[in-house]
Amino acid sequence: MVFEIPKKITDITPDWLSEVLSVSDHRVTVGSIEAHRIGHGMMSDLYGVTIVYVEGEGPLSVAVKLPTDNQQNREVAITFDNYRREMNFYQHVAKFSPMRIPKAYLALSSAPDEFVLVMEDLSDWQAGDQAVGCSLREAEVVMDALADLHAAFWCQVDTGTMDWMPNSYPSIMSKGLYEGTAANYENFSSVFSDLLTPELQEAKSEYLEGLPTIQSWINDGPRTVIHGDFRLDNLFFKTSDNVIDVACCDWQASIRGKGIHDVAYFLSGNLDPELRREYEQHLIKRWVDALESRGIIDYAYERAFSDYRKAILALWSYVVNNGGLATEDQRDDDWVSAQVQRHAAAMTDHDCLALL
């Protein structure tokens, strides 16, 4: 079946959705739909679509993801090939991941700036909120979920089947992050001056000089599939009988590299500094122990914690680039500011600049 990719949410019709939700042995006919905005990321817009069927049965609602209308951020997404990367992830990787990922009914791109993702609606789950942060219990569950993802692909990403997924370095990702850091650092330091130490404000030249080396390091083995933007705004939680489940969406930044990338990005940018300082060693050990329980026995805690410090340093480039994206509302400003404040604190707590 050849599907036309909608340019905007109003291009999605009952007939179009009927074809998307029909399979060879189960045809459905959608009578009517109603779409509403349920959120947006920096690179994409997300809609909920409720469905009424006149023939057959299917999901009563789906989530539809389309490119952002913000042209500045859309150009960034094209530069990093974010849209096609996420479609490739859903087409080729998602089915092999034990991590809970929303089911995709259609994942299709036709150009670097054109895609549509029709997926399972998780509106009955609790969306994570990076501006607010998370609890220790939620962070523990997140470490377990990351171990599910990383262990499944540990040392298995260089067989030739994932060559479409960029390496951490050298790649379109590392090049774009370096160039974005170089272009954004002065303005970033000015905008967030109240959240940065003088050392971080003045670190541009030193950081850029050392960045290629640290990018090369985070690409070294052991390599696995990395989410790449693993933060609370891309997570959903559901609690039942005092058991918390977590699901992860938004795979536009997926790459191949060290698993500690996701761990460091989450702990440094999503936990309030006080909570992180008290429990980060516990949470890193939980991730390492979970890897071991899944068969990864050659990655000890001591190595993981050393790698964690280096990863915080490498991921400062992500924070600088996020700070340079165009925000559309106060919610965007809030989560970006929270990430900057928390990651800057982690950079200082672990004396990461000294690692350069």
C-alpha positions as CSV (number, residue, x, y, z in Angstrom):
1,M,0.0,0.0,0.0
2,V,1.3,3.4,-1.0
3,F,0.3,6.1,1.4
4,E,0.3,9.8,0.8
5,I,2.1,11.7,3.6
6,P,-0.1,14.5,5.0
7,K,1.4,17.9,5.2
8,K,-0.8,19.0,8.1
9,I,-3.3,17.4,10.5
10,T,-6.3,18.5,8.4
11,D,-5.0,16.4,5.5
12,I,-5.8,13.2,7.5
13,T,-9.2,11.9,6.5
14,P,-11.4,8.9,7.5
15,D,-10.5,7.2,4.3
16,W,-6.8,7.7,4.7
17,L,-7.0,6.4,8.3
18,S,-9.1,3.4,7.2
19,E,-6.2,2.3,5.0
20,V,-3.6,2.9,7.7
21,L,-5.5,0.8,10.3
22,S,-6.5,-2.0,7.9
23,V,-4.4,-5.1,7.5
24,S,-4.7,-7.9,5.1
25,D,-6.9,-10.1,7.3
26,H,-8.7,-7.3,9.1
27,R,-10.2,-4.4,7.2
28,V,-11.8,-1.4,8.9
29,T,-13.8,1.5,7.7
30,V,-13.5,4.8,9.7
31,G,-16.7,6.9,9.6
32,S,-15.4,10.0,11.3
33,I,-12.5,11.4,13.2
34,E,-11.7,14.3,15.5
35,A,-8.2,15.7,15.9
36,H,-6.9,17.8,18.7
37,R,-3.4,19.1,19.6
38,I,-1.9,17.1,22.5
39,G,1.5,18.7,22.6
40,H,4.6,19.4,20.6
41,G,8.3,18.9,20.9
42,M,10.9,21.2,19.6
43,M,11.0,19.4,16.2
44,S,7.5,17.9,15.8
45,D,3.8,18.4,16.6
46,L,1.7,15.8,18.2
47,Y,-2.1,15.3,17.8
48,G,-4.6,12.9,19.3
49,V,-7.2,11.6,16.9
50,T,-10.4,9.9,18.1
51,I,-12.0,7.4,15.8
52,V,-15.6,6.2,15.1
53,Y,-15.8,3.1,12.9
54,V,-18.7,2.1,10.7
55,E,-17.1,-1.3,9.9
56,G,-14.7,-3.4,11.8
57,E,-12.9,-2.7,15.1
58,G,-9.7,-0.9,15.8
59,P,-8.1,1.5,18.3
60,L,-10.5,4.2,19.5
61,S,-7.8,6.8,19.3
62,V,-4.3,7.2,17.9
63,A,-1.5,9.7,18.2
64,V,-0.3,11.4,15.0
65,K,3.2,13.0,14.8
66,L,4.1,15.5,12.0
67,P,6.9,17.9,11.4
68,T,6.9,21.1,13.3
69,D,5.6,24.3,11.7
70,N,8.5,26.2,13.3
71,Q,10.8,26.7,10.3
72,Q,14.0,27.4,12.4
73,N,13.6,24.1,14.3
74,R,12.5,22.2,11.2
75,E,15.8,23.2,9.5
76,V,17.7,21.8,12.6
77,A,15.7,18.6,12.2
78,I,16.7,18.4,8.6
79,T,20.3,19.0,9.4
80,F,20.4,16.1,11.8
81,D,18.1,13.9,9.7
82,N,15.8,13.5,12.7
83,Y,12.6,12.6,10.9
84,R,13.9,9.8,8.7
85,R,15.9,8.5,11.6
86,E,12.8,8.0,13.7
87,M,10.9,6.3,10.8
88,N,13.8,3.9,10.3
89,F,13.9,3.2,14.0
90,Y,10.2,2.2,14.0
91,Q,10.5,0.2,10.8
92,H,13.7,-1.7,11.7
93,V,14.5,-1.6,15.5
94,A,11.4,-1.0,17.7
95,K,10.1,-4.6,17.3
96,F,13.4,-6.0,18.8
97,S,13.4,-3.7,21.8
98,P,12.2,-5.0,25.2
99,M,11.7,-1.4,26.3
100,R,8.1,-0.4,26.1
101,I,7.6,1.7,23.0
102,P,4.3,2.9,21.5
103,K,3.1,0.6,18.8
104,A,3.4,2.2,15.3
105,Y,0.6,1.7,12.8
106,L,2.4,3.7,10.2
107,A,6.0,5.2,10.1
108,L,6.7,6.8,6.8
109,S,9.0,9.5,5.3
110,S,9.4,10.6,1.8
111,A,11.9,13.4,2.2
112,P,14.2,14.8,4.9
113,D,11.4,17.2,6.0
114,E,8.3,15.1,5.4
115,F,7.1,12.2,7.6
116,V,4.1,10.9,9.4
117,L,4.0,8.6,12.4
118,V,0.6,7.1,13.4
119,M,1.0,5.3,16.7
120,E,-0.6,4.0,19.8
121,D,-2.3,6.6,22.0
122,L,-0.8,6.7,25.5
123,S,-3.1,9.4,26.8
124,D,-4.2,7.2,29.6
125,W,-0.6,7.1,30.9
126,Q,1.0,10.0,32.9
127,A,3.3,12.1,30.7
128,G,6.7,12.9,32.2
129,D,7.5,16.5,32.8
130,Q,11.1,17.6,32.7
131,A,10.3,21.0,34.1
132,V,9.0,19.3,37.3
133,G,11.4,16.4,37.5
134,C,10.7,12.9,38.8
135,S,10.8,10.9,42.0
136,L,13.4,8.4,43.1
137,R,11.1,5.5,42.4
138,E,10.4,6.7,38.9
139,A,14.1,7.1,38.3
140,E,14.7,3.6,39.4
141,V,12.2,2.2,36.9
142,V,13.7,4.4,34.2
143,M,17.2,2.8,34.9
144,D,15.6,-0.7,34.5
145,A,14.0,0.3,31.2
146,L,17.3,1.7,29.9
147,A,19.0,-1.6,30.8
148,D,16.3,-3.4,28.8
149,L,17.1,-1.3,25.7
150,H,20.9,-1.3,26.1
151,A,21.3,-5.0,26.9
152,A,19.2,-6.0,23.9
153,F,21.6,-4.4,21.5
154,W,24.9,-4.5,23.5
155,C,27.8,-5.0,21.0
156,Q,25.2,-5.9,18.3
157,V,25.0,-2.6,16.4
158,D,27.8,-3.0,13.9
159,T,26.6,-6.0,12.0
160,G,25.6,-3.9,9.0
161,T,21.9,-3.9,9.6
162,M,21.9,-0.5,11.5
163,D,24.2,1.5,9.2
164,W,21.4,4.0,8.7
165,M,21.7,5.0,12.4
166,P,24.5,7.5,12.9
167,N,27.4,6.8,15.2
168,S,28.0,9.1,18.0
169,Y,31.2,10.2,16.2
170,P,32.1,10.9,13.5
171,S,28.7,11.5,12.1
172,I,26.0,14.1,11.2
173,M,25.2,14.2,14.9
174,S,28.7,15.0,16.1
175,K,29.3,17.5,13.3
176,G,26.1,19.3,13.9
177,L,26.6,19.3,17.7
178,Y,30.1,20.8,17.3
179,E,29.0,23.4,14.9
180,G,25.9,24.3,16.9
181,T,27.9,24.6,20.1
182,A,30.4,26.9,18.4
183,A,27.6,29.1,17.0
184,N,25.5,29.2,20.1
185,Y,27.8,29.3,23.0
186,E,28.1,33.0,23.5
187,N,24.4,33.6,23.3
188,F,23.7,30.5,25.4
189,S,26.1,31.9,28.1
190,S,24.3,35.3,28.0
191,V,20.7,34.0,28.1
192,F,21.5,31.5,30.9
193,S,24.1,33.6,32.8
194,D,22.2,33.3,36.0
195,L,22.3,29.5,35.9
196,L,26.0,29.1,34.9
197,T,29.2,29.5,36.9
198,P,31.8,31.9,35.5
199,E,33.9,28.8,34.5
200,L,31.1,27.4,32.4
201,Q,30.3,30.8,30.9
202,E,33.9,31.2,29.7
203,A,34.6,27.6,28.7
204,K,33.8,27.9,24.9
205,S,37.3,27.8,23.5
206,E,38.5,25.1,25.9
207,Y,35.4,23.0,25.4
208,L,35.4,23.2,21.6
209,E,39.1,22.2,21.6
210,G,38.4,19.1,23.6
211,L,34.9,18.2,22.2
212,P,36.0,16.0,19.2
213,T,38.1,13.8,21.6
214,I,35.3,13.4,24.0
215,Q,32.8,12.7,21.1
216,S,35.2,10.1,19.8
217,W,35.4,8.5,23.3
218,I,31.6,8.2,23.7
219,N,31.4,6.4,20.4
220,D,33.9,3.7,21.5
221,G,32.7,0.3,22.7
222,P,30.8,-1.2,24.2
223,R,28.3,0.2,21.8
224,T,24.6,-0.2,21.7
225,V,21.4,1.6,20.6
226,I,21.1,5.0,22.3
227,H,17.8,6.9,22.5
228,G,19.8,10.2,22.3
229,D,17.2,12.5,23.9
230,F,16.3,10.4,26.9
231,R,14.4,12.9,29.1
232,L,11.1,13.0,31.0
233,D,9.2,14.8,28.3
234,N,9.7,11.7,26.1
235,L,8.5,9.2,28.8
236,F,5.1,8.0,30.0
237,F,4.4,6.4,33.3
238,K,1.6,4.1,34.5
239,T,1.1,2.8,38.0
240,S,-1.0,-0.3,38.8
241,D,-0.9,-2.3,42.0
242,N,2.0,-0.1,43.2
243,V,4.0,-1.2,40.1
244,I,5.3,1.5,37.8
245,D,5.7,0.9,34.1
246,V,7.4,3.3,31.8
247,A,7.1,3.8,28.0
248,C,9.5,5.8,25.8
249,C,8.7,7.8,22.6
250,D,10.5,10.2,20.3
251,W,13.4,8.3,18.7
252,Q,14.4,11.1,16.4
253,A,17.9,11.4,18.0
254,S,18.7,7.6,18.1
255,I,22.4,6.8,17.6
256,R,24.9,4.1,18.2
257,G,27.4,4.6,21.1
258,K,27.9,4.0,24.8
259,G,24.8,3.3,26.9
260,I,26.0,5.6,29.6
261,H,25.0,8.4,27.2
262,D,21.3,7.9,28.0
263,V,22.0,7.4,31.7
264,A,24.0,10.6,32.1
265,Y,21.6,12.6,30.0
266,F,18.7,11.5,32.1
267,L,20.3,11.8,35.6
268,S,22.0,15.1,34.9
269,G,19.1,16.9,33.2
270,N,16.0,15.5,34.8
271,L,16.6,15.0,38.5
272,D,16.7,18.0,40.8
273,P,20.4,18.4,41.9
274,E,19.7,17.5,45.5
275,L,18.0,14.2,44.5
276,R,20.8,13.4,42.0
277,R,23.6,14.1,44.4
278,E,22.1,11.8,47.0
279,Y,21.1,8.9,44.7
280,E,23.1,9.1,41.4
281,Q,25.5,6.4,42.5
282,H,22.6,4.2,43.6
283,L,20.9,4.7,40.3
284,I,24.0,4.1,38.2
285,K,24.6,0.9,40.1
286,R,21.0,-0.1,39.6
287,W,21.5,0.3,35.8
288,V,24.7,-1.8,35.9
289,D,23.1,-4.5,38.0
290,A,20.2,-4.6,35.6
291,L,22.6,-5.0,32.7
292,E,24.2,-7.9,34.5
293,S,20.9,-9.6,35.2
294,R,20.3,-9.4,31.4
295,G,23.6,-11.0,30.6
296,I,26.0,-8.1,30.3
297,I,28.8,-9.1,32.7
298,D,31.8,-7.1,31.5
299,Y,30.8,-3.6,32.6
300,A,31.6,-2.9,36.2
301,Y,30.2,-0.1,38.3
302,E,33.6,1.6,38.7
303,R,33.9,1.9,35.0
304,A,30.3,3.0,34.6
305,F,30.8,5.9,37.1
306,S,34.0,7.0,35.4
307,D,32.2,6.9,32.1
308,Y,29.3,8.8,33.6
309,R,31.5,11.9,34.4
310,K,32.9,11.9,30.9
311,A,29.4,11.5,29.4
312,I,28.1,14.5,31.4
313,L,30.9,16.5,29.8
314,A,30.2,15.2,26.2
315,L,26.5,16.0,26.6
316,W,27.1,19.6,27.6
317,S,27.1,20.1,23.8
318,Y,23.5,18.8,23.7
319,V,22.5,21.3,26.4
320,V,24.1,24.2,24.6
321,N,22.3,23.3,21.4
322,N,18.9,22.8,23.1
323,G,19.4,26.3,24.6
324,G,19.7,27.7,21.1
325,L,16.4,26.2,19.7
326,A,13.5,28.4,19.1
327,T,10.9,28.1,21.9
328,E,7.2,28.6,21.2
329,D,5.7,29.0,24.7
330,Q,6.5,29.2,28.4
331,R,6.5,25.4,28.7
332,D,9.4,25.1,26.3
333,D,11.3,27.8,28.2
334,D,10.7,26.0,31.5
335,W,12.0,22.6,30.5
336,V,15.1,24.1,28.7
337,S,15.9,26.2,31.7
338,A,15.5,23.2,34.0
339,Q,17.8,21.1,31.9
340,V,20.5,23.9,31.8
341,Q,20.3,24.5,35.5
342,R,20.5,20.8,36.4
343,H,23.2,19.8,33.9
344,A,25.3,22.8,34.8
345,A,25.2,21.7,38.4
346,A,26.3,18.2,37.4
347,M,29.2,19.7,35.4
348,T,30.3,21.6,38.5
349,D,29.7,18.8,41.0
350,H,31.8,16.4,39.0
351,D,34.5,18.9,37.9
352,C,33.9,17.8,34.3
353,L,35.8,20.7,32.7
354,A,39.0,19.3,34.3
355,L,38.5,16.1,32.2
356,L,39.3,18.1,29.1
